[in-house]
């Protein structure tokens, strides 16, 4: 009888094992990576038992929050400079590039944006949305593009600036700006443009948008944090990245 009870207890511990081992990871996610991460997170939970709690925003804002002690375990940035800076400052490690982003000029109007970006010289719009280049790497890429095209000073009075790329997309989506520079992932899904018209900005016009992940100090002993970083390198996550137009 005693041996039976021991066996039952052992079985109960074995069954409960995955739940006991499951953990949560607090993730700071760059705004451009919102849609892909919202698809990756439930797959991660189903496959590992761990749960990812997601917060979305600008990389620059996350930098300030992390420096001030915000309780994040992992940063998924929109650039490689911010994670490298945090690493140098002793805030984390195990940095790697999880995605390479692409910049696109987009409008909800089907015929407004041509496939060469000549609309920027045409004057057929009132407002041009872009993310704050001081906070959002995609905003920096937009300024770099406009500078190389020689139109940045001409168009500056028409700028509508978002704090992050999500707000920038919203300006265009709601019609507050006729067109804007956004992340390809925001307007692209399953290999096609979801709506409107767009110009995929040539990679020669801006520095590569290498988006790095960083394991922050708070997440070093968190099994879920390590598991998530590993999951982002896996086939399921990369298939989602590809569907949203990212390279890796």
C-alpha positions in Angstrom: 0.0 0.0 0.0 2.8 2.4 0.9 4.6 1.7 -2.4 1.4 2.4 -4.3 1.1 5.8 -2.5 4.7 6.7 -3.4 4.0 5.7 -7.0 0.9 7.9 -7.1 2.8 10.9 -5.7 5.6 10.4 -8.2 3.2 10.3 -11.0 1.5 13.5 -9.8 4.9 15.2 -9.7 5.7 14.0 -13.2 2.4 15.3 -14.6 2.7 18.6 -12.8 6.4 19.0 -14.0 5.8 21.1 -17.1 3.5 23.5 -15.3 6.0 23.8 -12.4 8.8 24.5 -14.8 6.8 27.0 -16.9 7.8 30.6 -16.5 6.9 34.1 -17.8 9.2 36.5 -19.7 8.6 40.2 -19.9 9.5 41.4 -23.4 10.1 44.9 -24.6 9.2 44.8 -28.3 10.0 47.4 -31.0 6.7 48.8 -32.4 7.5 47.6 -36.0 7.7 44.0 -34.7 4.2 44.1 -33.1 2.3 41.9 -35.6 4.9 39.2 -36.0 5.5 39.0 -32.2 1.7 38.7 -31.6 1.8 35.6 -33.8 5.0 34.2 -32.4 4.0 34.5 -28.7 1.1 32.0 -28.7 3.2 29.5 -30.7 6.0 29.9 -28.2 3.6 29.3 -25.3 2.1 26.2 -27.0 5.5 24.7 -27.8 7.3 25.5 -24.6 4.7 26.1 -21.8 6.4 29.5 -21.1 4.4 32.7 -21.5 5.6 35.9 -23.1 4.2 39.2 -21.7 4.7 41.8 -24.4 5.0 45.6 -24.3 5.3 47.5 -27.5 6.9 50.9 -28.1 9.9 52.8 -29.5 13.4 51.5 -29.0 14.6 54.8 -27.7 11.9 54.9 -25.1 12.6 51.4 -24.0 16.3 52.3 -23.6 15.4 55.0 -21.1 13.0 52.7 -19.3 15.6 49.9 -19.0 18.2 52.3 -17.7 15.7 53.4 -15.1 15.0 49.9 -13.9 12.0 48.8 -15.9 11.2 45.1 -15.2 12.0 43.7 -18.7 13.8 40.4 -19.3 14.3 40.7 -23.0 14.6 43.6 -25.5 13.7 43.1 -29.1 14.9 46.3 -30.5 14.4 48.0 -33.9 18.1 48.5 -34.3 21.5 47.1 -33.3 22.9 50.2 -31.7 20.6 50.4 -28.7 21.2 46.8 -27.6 24.9 47.2 -28.1 24.9 50.3 -26.0 23.0 48.6 -23.2 25.4 45.7 -23.3 28.4 48.1 -23.0 26.7 49.7 -20.0 26.3 46.4 -18.3 22.6 46.0 -18.7 22.6 42.6 -20.5 24.3 40.2 -23.0 23.9 37.4 -25.5 23.0 39.9 -28.2 22.1 38.7 -31.7 20.3 39.9 -34.8 16.8 38.4 -34.9 15.6 40.3 -38.0 16.5 42.7 -40.7 13.8 45.3 -41.3 12.8 47.1 -44.5 11.5 50.6 -45.0 8.5 51.3 -47.2 6.7 54.5 -48.3 3.0 53.7 -48.0 -0.4 55.3 -48.6 -3.9 53.9 -48.1 -4.8 55.5 -51.4 -4.4 52.8 -54.1 -2.7 54.9 -56.8 -0.9 57.7 -54.8 2.5 56.0 -54.3 4.3 54.9 -57.5 6.9 52.1 -57.5 9.8 54.6 -57.9 8.9 57.0 -55.1 8.5 59.9 -57.5 5.5 61.0 -55.5 7.9 62.6 -53.0 8.8 65.1 -55.8 5.3 65.6 -57.2 3.8 67.6 -54.3 0.6 65.6 -54.6 0.2 65.3 -50.9 0.0 67.6 -47.8 1.5 65.6 -45.0 4.3 63.0 -44.9 4.5 60.8 -41.7 7.7 59.5 -40.3 8.8 58.3 -36.9 10.9 60.4 -34.6 14.5 59.8 -35.8 15.8 60.4 -32.3 13.7 57.5 -30.8 12.9 55.2 -33.7 15.4 53.7 -36.1 12.9 53.6 -38.9 12.5 57.3 -38.6 16.3 57.6 -38.9 16.2 55.5 -42.1 13.4 57.8 -43.5 15.5 60.9 -42.9 18.5 59.1 -44.5 16.5 58.2 -47.5 15.1 61.7 -48.0 18.6 63.2 -47.6 20.0 60.9 -50.3 17.1 61.8 -52.6 17.9 65.5 -52.0 14.3 66.4 -50.8 14.6 66.4 -47.0 14.7 70.2 -46.7 11.9 70.7 -49.2 9.6 68.2 -47.5 10.4 69.1 -43.9 7.5 71.5 -43.5 5.2 68.6 -44.4 6.5 66.2 -41.8 4.1 64.7 -39.3 6.2 62.9 -36.7 5.2 59.9 -34.7 6.8 58.9 -31.4 7.3 55.4 -32.8 6.6 53.5 -36.0 3.2 52.3 -34.8 1.9 55.9 -34.3 3.4 56.8 -37.7 1.5 54.0 -39.4 -1.7 55.2 -37.6 -1.2 58.7 -39.0 -1.3 57.3 -42.5 -4.0 54.7 -41.8 -6.4 57.3 -40.4 -5.7 59.8 -43.2 -4.0 62.4 -41.0 -1.1 62.1 -43.5 -1.6 61.0 -47.1 1.6 58.9 -47.0 4.4 58.0 -44.7 7.5 55.9 -44.2 6.6 52.8 -42.2 8.0 49.3 -41.6 7.2 46.9 -44.4 5.9 44.4 -41.8 3.1 46.8 -41.0 1.6 46.8 -44.4 2.8 43.4 -45.8 1.5 40.0 -45.0 1.8 36.6 -46.7 3.9 38.0 -49.5 1.7 40.9 -50.6 0.6 44.5 -49.8 -2.5 44.4 -47.6 -4.0 47.6 -49.0 -3.2 50.9 -50.7 0.0 51.7 -52.6 3.7 51.5 -51.7 7.3 52.0 -52.7 9.7 49.5 -51.2 12.7 51.8 -50.5 15.9 50.5 -52.0 18.3 49.2 -49.4 21.0 51.4 -50.9 19.2 54.6 -49.6 19.5 53.8 -45.9 21.7 51.9 -43.5 20.7 48.3 -42.9 18.0 48.1 -40.1 19.5 45.2 -38.1 17.2 44.5 -35.3 19.0 42.9 -32.3 17.7 41.0 -29.3 19.3 41.4 -25.9 19.0 39.2 -22.8 18.7 41.8 -20.0 20.2 41.2 -16.6 16.8 40.6 -15.1 16.2 37.7 -17.4 19.5 35.9 -17.0 18.1 33.3 -14.6 14.7 33.1 -16.3 14.2 29.9 -18.2 11.5 31.5 -20.3 13.8 34.4 -21.4 16.4 32.0 -22.7 13.8 29.8 -24.4 12.3 32.8 -26.2 15.6 33.9 -27.6 16.2 30.4 -28.8 12.7 30.2 -30.3 13.3 33.3 -32.4 16.0 31.4 -34.2 13.8 28.5 -35.0 11.9 27.6 -38.1 8.4 28.6 -36.9 9.4 32.1 -35.9 11.5 32.6 -39.1 8.6 31.5 -41.3 6.5 34.3 -39.6 9.3 36.8 -40.1 9.5 35.9 -43.8 5.7 36.3 -44.2 6.0 39.9 -42.9 8.8 40.8 -45.2 11.8 40.6 -42.8 15.1 39.1 -43.7 17.4 37.3 -41.1 
